[in-house]
Structures are given as C-alpha cells and as structure tokens.
C-alpha cells in the first residue's frame, strides 16, 4: 500500500495541474511551472 506522503504528493501534483491546465490550457503550462506550483522537483514528476 502506498504511503500517505506519496498519495498526498500525487494529489498535490494533480490539483496544481488541474488549476494550471484550466487557466492556461495543456499546451500553455510548462513542466517547470507545474513543478514550481506543486513545490516539487522535476525528477519527482518525470
């Protein structure tokens, strides 16, 4: 079973992605922007 911390990070990424994609569209959001908004590093996302 995944740890609570991993689930919370996944939820945070998904929430921020939804916010950004809704505001700017999928193609209007960079990986850098998404990682900054979610408070994570690129290797964690990719």
C-alpha positions in Angstrom: 0.0 0.0 0.0 1.4 3.5 -0.9 2.5 5.7 1.9 0.2 8.6 2.9 3.0 11.0 1.9 3.3 9.7 -1.6 -0.5 9.9 -2.0 -0.5 13.5 -0.8 2.2 14.5 -3.2 0.3 12.8 -6.1 -2.9 14.7 -5.1 -1.0 18.0 -4.8 0.5 17.5 -8.3 -2.9 16.6 -9.8 -4.6 19.6 -8.1 -2.0 22.0 -9.3 -2.0 20.5 -12.8 -5.8 20.9 -12.9 -5.6 24.5 -11.8 -2.9 25.4 -14.3 -4.4 23.5 -17.2 -7.8 25.0 -16.6 -6.3 28.5 -16.6 -3.8 28.2 -19.4 -4.6 25.0 -21.3 -2.5 21.9 -21.5 0.0 23.3 -24.0 0.3 26.6 -22.1 1.8 25.0 -19.0 5.5 24.0 -18.8 7.0 21.3 -16.6 8.9 24.0 -14.8 5.8 25.9 -14.0 3.9 22.8 -12.8 6.8 21.6 -10.6 7.1 25.1 -9.1 3.4 25.3 -8.4 3.4 21.9 -6.8 6.5 22.5 -4.8 8.4 19.5 -6.2 11.5 18.9 -8.3 11.4 17.7 -11.9 12.8 14.3 -11.2 9.9 13.6 -8.9 7.4 14.5 -11.7 9.2 12.7 -14.5 
